[in-house]
Amino acid sequence: MAELAYREPEPKIIPGARGDWEMVIGLEVHAQVSSEAKLFSGASTAFGAVPNSNVSLVDAAMPGMLPVINGFCVEQAVRTGLGLKAKINRFSRFDRKNYFYPDLPQGYQISQLYHPVVGAGEVLVDLGPGVARKVRIHHIHLEQDAGKSIHDMDPDLSFVDLNRTGVALMEIVSMPDIRSAEEAAEYVRKLRQILRYLGTSDGNMQEGNLRADVNVSVRPRGSQELGTRCEIKNMNSMRFIMQAVEYEARRQIGILEDGGSIEQETRLYDPNRGETRSMRSKEEAHDYRYFPDPDLLPLELEQEWIDAIAAALPELPDARKARYVADYGMTEYDAGVLTAEAETARYFEAVAGGRDGKQAANWVINELFGRLNREGLALEASPVGPAQLGGLIDLVGSGEISGKIGKDVFEILWTEGGD
């Protein structure tokens, strides 16, 4: 399958009072693994359950309870790595990351610092027809999620819900290859799209299933030196990611142009004020006193098992987009719209089967998607199925009815149904 040709965009330049600057961004994306059970226990991962109802004795850190690895979560991490063209590490190991917080019953988080399950990979971030940024993945590791502290139910008390405790996360760590707020948001969007195609995470940001820690630094235009970075924690919205990056870059530029220096720290974004604020000084690995978890054996993966997962991978967005452009002669933009979600692509292919692909794309994008957008409906709620729309396209294509009458027939199909 031929790939589409892309060129990388120039870094975004930010004018300052004393010269031009550019930003350097890297992201750590935490994606909840699509699994019915947690990483080290059989407790449910169902969203919206009664507080503290999806909690096993292991999750609650009861004395003597030992973790048992969920093999399916490992498989999902490997599948994700293969989808990102990454190296799969046949040997990996779990470590304890030690810190105290009320929603972390064990007093440590089980993670993978020294030997992650997935190594270097890449993501191609689409920024327009013929333009894309290649973002390198440093590694992907598996880790447990923590619980949730709730501070707004009582004026004097805080509550803890441990339902999320022990839920499997993939932390996908990028290299500092991103050069603008828009690229950062598009990177998260593209990563989410790939995860959803693979079925390894649903990427639901509203439910906290996809969150990003965004590392931002600035440097003078043309410099190759990396500046001191600040990390903006727990971003769960593309719009907020862009706003936070823009604010943080300009904050750092202001400090540097006034002769100050940037302190490496962790910050939070306040969407009401549109600004980041200091949360704590940035911790280093030694602050967490990492050491190998003595309750868990290392993971040793067989190459045959990895190859079987690779052989069963679905067609991914970039390959499908290139195929639509090549096979159907459509524009990159239209191909991007039709491949945005796997469900969208399946619907289109059901309509286009044996028909003119460009004509099918026009009807799906302009008539169907346009009407869905106006009605505020998702594709699965469409009253017009692919067989109905395909039949309508056949009538127009054969000249039996005109395109204008076809639109009238589409309206009847939408409101009254039928063939």
Phi, psi and omega per residue, in radians:
M1 nan 2.144 3.117
A2 -1.204 2.524 3.098
E3 -1.718 2.689 3.086
L4 -1.290 2.551 3.134
A5 -1.519 2.309 -3.134
Y6 -2.269 2.702 2.933
R7 -2.095 2.618 -3.136
E8 -1.441 2.474 3.119
P9 -1.313 2.760 3.019
E10 -1.266 2.640 3.086
P11 -1.047 2.548 3.078
K12 -1.259 2.278 -3.113
I13 -1.721 2.309 3.116
I14 -1.932 2.001 3.124
P15 -1.194 2.351 3.059
G16 -2.063 3.068 3.137
A17 -1.200 -0.442 -3.066
R18 -2.150 0.358 3.129
G19 2.509 3.134 -3.118
D20 -1.659 2.584 -3.105
W21 -2.261 2.786 2.970
E22 -2.336 2.674 -3.116
M23 -1.778 2.655 3.092
V24 -2.206 2.216 -3.000
I25 -2.298 2.405 2.962
G26 -2.318 2.641 -3.084
L27 -2.229 2.555 2.962
E28 -2.028 1.836 -3.070
V29 -1.716 2.199 3.096
H30 -1.769 1.962 -3.120
A31 -1.970 2.179 3.094
Q32 -1.216 2.263 3.137
V33 -1.207 2.323 3.053
S34 -1.273 1.778 -3.124
S35 -2.727 2.506 -3.139
E36 -1.361 -0.297 -3.140
A37 -2.142 2.804 -3.096
K38 -1.321 3.092 -3.015
L39 -1.200 -0.645 -3.069
F40 -2.236 0.245 3.088
S41 -2.600 2.952 3.136
G42 -1.575 0.132 -3.118
A43 -1.147 2.617 -3.088
S44 -1.216 2.642 3.058
T45 -1.862 0.203 -3.060
A46 -1.033 2.346 -3.137
F47 -1.399 2.538 3.025
G48 1.464 0.191 3.122
A49 -1.241 2.829 3.079
V50 -0.975 2.387 -3.116
P51 -0.894 2.379 3.085
N52 1.091 0.470 3.097
S53 -1.738 -0.409 3.116
N54 -1.759 1.025 -3.037
V55 -2.323 2.067 3.072
S56 -1.579 3.037 3.098
L57 -1.111 -0.572 3.077
V58 -1.133 -0.798 -3.124
D59 -1.083 -0.641 -3.112
A60 -1.438 -0.004 3.104
A61 1.053 0.719 3.060
M62 -1.180 2.528 -3.090
P63 -0.995 2.368 3.083
G64 1.485 -0.087 -3.118
M65 -1.457 2.264 -3.077
L66 -1.956 2.464 3.117
P67 -1.276 2.564 3.051
V68 -2.251 2.165 -3.037
I69 -1.140 2.408 3.041
N70 -1.537 1.842 -3.058
G71 -1.069 -0.528 -3.127
F72 -1.155 -0.621 3.103
C73 -1.132 -0.661 3.071
V74 -1.102 -0.760 3.112
E75 -1.048 -0.714 3.129
Q76 -1.136 -0.662 3.100
A77 -1.150 -0.731 3.105
V78 -1.114 -0.741 3.119
R79 -1.057 -0.723 3.105
T80 -1.094 -0.798 3.114
G81 -1.020 -0.771 3.120
L82 -1.110 -0.653 3.112
G83 -1.180 -0.393 3.116
L84 -1.761 0.304 3.112
K85 0.973 0.689 -3.039
A86 -1.766 2.804 3.062
K87 -1.339 2.258 3.079
I88 -1.645 2.135 -3.138
N89 -1.481 2.009 -3.105
R90 -1.198 -0.369 3.038
F91 -2.023 2.198 3.026
S92 -2.530 2.915 -3.008
R93 -2.641 2.640 3.126
F94 -1.727 2.497 3.126
D95 -2.153 2.772 3.038
R96 -1.707 2.223 3.067
K97 -1.829 1.898 -2.945
N98 -1.621 2.103 2.973
Y99 -2.811 2.765 -3.115
F100 -1.834 2.287 2.964
Y101 -2.745 2.538 -3.043
P102 -1.017 -0.494 -3.111
D103 -1.598 0.254 3.092
L104 -2.129 1.494 -2.967
P105 -1.017 -0.605 -3.073
Q106 -1.287 -0.375 -3.006
G107 1.439 0.107 3.052
Y108 -2.725 2.759 3.058
Q109 -1.934 2.364 3.060
I110 -1.490 2.104 -3.046
S111 -2.448 -2.925 3.111
Q112 -2.394 1.680 -3.135
L113 -1.571 -0.885 -2.949
Y114 -1.555 -0.567 -3.073
H115 -2.349 1.379 -3.136
P116 -1.257 2.807 -3.074
V117 -1.321 -0.435 -3.112
V118 -2.234 2.383 3.132
G119 -1.742 -2.501 -2.968
A120 -1.218 2.414 3.088
G121 -2.565 -2.767 -3.133
E122 -2.782 2.734 3.051
V123 -2.319 2.314 3.072
L124 -1.680 1.977 -3.041
V125 -1.703 1.974 -3.114
D126 -1.272 2.245 -3.131
L127 -2.157 0.179 -3.119
G128 2.504 2.894 3.131
P129 -0.960 2.107 3.100
G130 1.359 0.087 -3.107
V131 -2.218 2.235 3.129
A132 -2.700 2.627 3.064
R133 -1.879 2.193 3.059
K134 -1.509 2.034 -3.135
V135 -1.876 2.136 3.140
R136 -1.381 2.419 3.015
I137 -1.628 2.238 3.106
H138 -1.338 -0.866 3.093
H139 -2.957 2.954 2.983
I140 -2.244 2.262 3.050
H141 -2.215 2.738 3.080
L142 -1.610 2.512 3.058
E143 -2.766 2.890 3.089
Q144 -1.465 2.583 2.931
D145 -1.454 2.783 3.033
A146 -1.651 3.083 3.076
G147 -1.380 -2.840 -3.094
K148 -2.271 2.208 3.049
S149 -1.607 2.367 -3.079
I150 -2.083 2.110 -2.999
H151 -1.962 -0.027 -3.015
D152 -1.965 0.310 3.135
M153 -1.681 -0.281 -3.087
D154 -2.656 2.456 -3.113
P155 -1.192 -0.369 -3.040
D156 -2.027 -0.223 -3.014
L157 -2.181 2.640 2.934
S158 -1.944 2.588 -3.123
F159 -2.049 2.718 -3.132
V160 -2.185 2.232 3.050
D161 -1.938 2.068 -3.068
L162 -1.680 0.233 -3.119
N163 -1.043 -0.616 -3.123
R164 -1.452 -0.243 -3.095
T165 -1.025 2.179 3.117
G166 1.541 -0.074 3.067
V167 -1.103 2.438 -3.075
A168 -1.318 2.283 3.047
L169 -2.086 2.548 2.873
M170 -1.811 2.128 3.022
E171 -1.694 1.996 -3.088
I172 -1.790 1.921 -2.996
V173 -1.809 2.115 3.134
S174 -1.621 2.849 2.932
M175 -1.411 2.850 -3.113
P176 -1.367 1.141 -3.029
D177 -1.801 -0.106 -3.016
I178 -1.607 2.463 -2.971
R179 -2.168 0.182 3.072
S180 -2.817 2.852 3.112
A181 -1.102 -0.673 -3.140
E182 -1.123 -0.722 3.106
E183 -1.110 -0.663 3.131
A184 -1.070 -0.791 3.134
A185 -1.158 -0.718 3.141
E186 -1.174 -0.575 3.073
Y187 -1.085 -0.819 3.127
V188 -1.110 -0.704 3.133
R189 -1.107 -0.744 -3.131
K190 -1.193 -0.728 3.114
L191 -1.078 -0.764 3.100
R192 -1.052 -0.746 3.129
Q193 -1.040 -0.800 -3.126
I194 -1.121 -0.761 3.131
L195 -1.056 -0.702 -3.139
R196 -1.219 -0.676 3.047
Y197 -1.047 -0.745 -3.117
L198 -1.274 -0.390 -3.074
G199 1.348 0.355 -3.100
T200 -1.644 -0.291 3.031
S201 -2.734 2.497 3.120
D202 -1.425 -0.198 3.050
G203 1.125 0.385 -3.092
N204 -1.311 1.823 -3.076
M205 -1.310 -0.499 3.136
Q206 -1.152 -0.560 -3.137
E207 -1.608 0.079 3.124
G208 1.416 0.250 -3.096
N209 -1.438 -0.146 3.036
L210 -2.502 2.047 -3.126
R211 -2.358 2.648 -3.087
A212 -2.262 2.363 2.904
D213 -1.739 2.152 -3.004
V214 -1.910 2.095 3.102
N215 -1.687 2.149 -3.056
V216 -2.168 2.326 2.949
S217 -2.470 2.913 3.111
V218 -2.278 2.776 3.097
R219 -2.681 2.729 3.100
P220 -1.041 2.578 -3.132
R221 -0.946 2.274 3.101
G222 1.536 -0.198 3.141
S223 -1.257 2.586 3.065
Q224 -1.818 -0.056 3.124
E225 -1.387 2.435 3.068
L226 -1.490 2.363 3.083
G227 -1.425 3.069 3.072
T228 -1.271 2.255 -3.029
R229 -1.710 2.666 2.965
C230 -2.093 2.487 -3.080
E231 -1.836 2.204 3.090
I232 -1.768 2.046 -2.947
K233 -1.529 2.627 2.866
N234 0.942 0.931 3.072
M235 -1.515 2.238 -3.094
N236 -2.232 0.547 3.130
S237 -2.681 2.321 3.111
M238 -1.048 -0.742 -3.114
R239 -1.112 -0.760 3.135
F240 -1.179 -0.601 3.082
I241 -1.029 -0.828 -3.127
M242 -1.105 -0.773 -3.128
Q243 -1.107 -0.752 -3.110
A244 -1.137 -0.742 -3.133
V245 -1.106 -0.804 -3.135
E246 -1.062 -0.798 -3.130
Y247 -1.117 -0.820 -3.059
E248 -1.114 -0.698 3.123
A249 -1.087 -0.791 -3.116
R250 -1.212 -0.584 3.063
R251 -1.070 -0.811 -3.126
Q252 -1.146 -0.716 3.123
I253 -1.058 -0.746 3.123
G254 -1.041 -0.750 3.129
I255 -1.127 -0.800 -3.092
L256 -1.161 -0.686 -3.133
E257 -1.249 -0.355 3.052
D258 -1.519 0.085 3.103
G259 1.571 0.101 3.140
G260 -1.526 -3.048 3.101
S261 -2.289 2.710 -3.122
I262 -1.558 2.273 3.037
E263 -1.620 2.299 3.097
Q264 -1.218 2.107 -3.065
E265 -2.699 2.942 3.046
T266 -1.765 2.327 -3.087
R267 -2.231 2.811 3.054
L268 -2.040 2.621 3.092
Y269 -1.758 2.255 3.085
D270 -1.795 1.807 -3.079
P271 -1.185 -0.409 3.128
N272 -1.231 -0.657 3.120
R273 -1.638 -0.260 -3.101
G274 1.171 0.634 -3.089
E275 -2.547 2.785 3.031
T276 -1.680 2.655 3.088
R277 -2.394 2.682 -3.074
S278 -1.185 2.381 3.117
M279 -1.900 -0.872 3.098
R280 -2.944 2.837 3.053
S281 -1.147 2.586 -3.073
K282 -1.224 2.217 3.115
E283 -1.442 2.627 2.997
E284 -1.795 2.941 -3.090
A285 -0.994 -0.654 -3.085
H286 -1.183 -0.386 3.109
D287 -1.146 -0.425 -3.111
Y288 -1.644 -0.050 3.096
R289 0.882 0.937 3.109
Y290 -1.064 2.448 2.931
F291 -2.706 2.736 -3.104
P292 -1.027 2.362 3.128
D293 -1.194 2.088 -3.078
P294 -1.301 -0.204 -3.118
D295 -1.601 -0.073 -3.062
L296 -2.221 2.283 3.054
L297 -1.289 2.701 3.023
P298 -1.058 2.694 3.057
L299 -1.574 2.215 3.066
E300 -2.166 1.924 -3.010
L301 -1.687 2.426 3.091
E302 -1.472 2.427 -3.108
Q303 -1.083 -0.627 3.133
E304 -1.074 -0.661 3.123
W305 -1.165 -0.764 3.106
I306 -1.090 -0.749 -3.141
D307 -1.095 -0.640 3.128
A308 -1.151 -0.678 3.094
I309 -1.143 -0.757 -3.138
A310 -1.073 -0.682 -3.106
A311 -1.174 -0.412 -3.078
A312 -1.713 0.109 -3.137
L313 -1.135 2.497 3.067
P314 -1.334 2.943 3.001
E315 -1.169 2.231 -3.037
L316 -1.644 2.904 -2.972
P317 -0.967 -0.773 -3.099
D318 -1.107 -0.755 3.141
A319 -1.165 -0.708 -3.133
R320 -1.182 -0.697 3.118
K321 -1.082 -0.790 3.115
A322 -1.093 -0.658 3.133
R323 -1.155 -0.718 3.135
Y324 -1.106 -0.732 3.119
V325 -1.108 -0.756 -3.091
A326 -1.281 -0.800 -3.019
D327 -1.435 -0.628 -3.037
Y328 -1.836 -0.138 3.115
G329 1.188 0.387 -3.130
M330 -1.533 2.943 3.127
T331 -1.298 2.803 3.067
E332 -1.047 -0.664 -3.124
Y333 -1.079 -0.875 3.138
D334 -1.071 -0.712 3.120
A335 -1.097 -0.644 3.103
G336 -1.142 -0.703 3.106
V337 -1.099 -0.759 -3.055
L338 -1.307 -0.363 -3.139
T339 -1.821 0.128 -3.082
A340 -0.999 -0.680 3.088
E341 -2.274 2.581 3.135
A342 -1.050 -0.652 -3.139
E343 -1.123 -0.677 3.112
T344 -1.094 -0.776 -3.135
A345 -1.119 -0.712 3.126
R346 -1.101 -0.726 3.124
Y347 -1.074 -0.838 -3.117
F348 -1.052 -0.769 -3.088
E349 -1.152 -0.560 3.070
A350 -1.165 -0.625 3.105
V351 -1.280 -0.721 -3.006
A352 -1.386 -0.239 -3.068
G353 -0.942 2.021 3.131
G354 1.309 0.143 -3.101
R355 -2.122 3.067 3.062
D356 -1.202 2.052 -3.040
G357 -1.128 -0.696 -3.126
K358 -1.164 -0.680 3.111
Q359 -1.163 -0.728 3.100
A360 -1.078 -0.730 3.128
A361 -1.081 -0.731 -3.140
N362 -1.067 -0.768 -3.131
W363 -1.192 -0.729 -3.123
V364 -1.153 -0.810 -3.059
I365 -1.286 -0.878 -2.994
N366 -1.384 -0.843 -3.068
E367 -1.468 -0.968 -3.052
L368 -1.209 -0.975 -3.096
F369 -1.129 -0.639 3.101
G370 -1.058 -0.757 -3.137
R371 -1.210 -0.711 3.103
L372 -1.032 -0.734 3.129
N373 -1.125 -0.737 3.138
R374 -1.131 -0.622 -3.107
E375 -1.511 -0.159 -3.104
G376 1.195 0.621 -3.082
L377 -1.914 2.610 2.994
A378 -1.447 2.826 -3.084
L379 -1.016 -0.700 -3.106
E380 -1.139 -0.265 3.111
A381 -1.663 0.089 -3.107
S382 -1.129 2.279 3.065
P383 -1.320 -0.178 3.128
V384 -1.876 2.016 -3.135
G385 -1.500 2.956 -3.113
P386 -1.103 -0.574 3.134
A387 -1.179 -0.705 3.113
Q388 -1.128 -0.803 -3.111
L389 -1.168 -0.671 3.088
G390 -1.082 -0.720 3.099
G391 -1.095 -0.672 3.103
L392 -1.132 -0.741 3.118
I393 -1.096 -0.632 3.090
D394 -1.074 -0.732 -3.135
L395 -1.123 -0.746 3.129
V396 -1.201 -0.734 -3.104
G397 -1.133 -0.582 -3.137
S398 -1.414 -0.139 -3.105
G399 1.458 0.077 -3.131
E400 -1.141 -0.617 3.016
I401 -2.326 2.784 3.119
S402 -1.457 2.924 3.088
G403 -1.086 -0.627 -3.141
K404 -1.154 -0.763 3.106
I405 -1.179 -0.582 3.089
G406 -1.004 -0.678 3.108
K407 -1.169 -0.610 3.069
D408 -1.150 -0.702 3.108
V409 -1.135 -0.689 3.091
F410 -1.015 -0.721 3.124
E411 -1.080 -0.689 3.116
I412 -1.170 -0.763 3.093
L413 -1.030 -0.696 -3.097
W414 -1.169 -0.762 -3.006
T415 -1.581 -0.548 -3.023
E416 -2.020 -0.295 -3.108
G417 1.384 -2.747 3.135
G418 1.599 -3.079 -3.077
D419 -1.722 nan nan
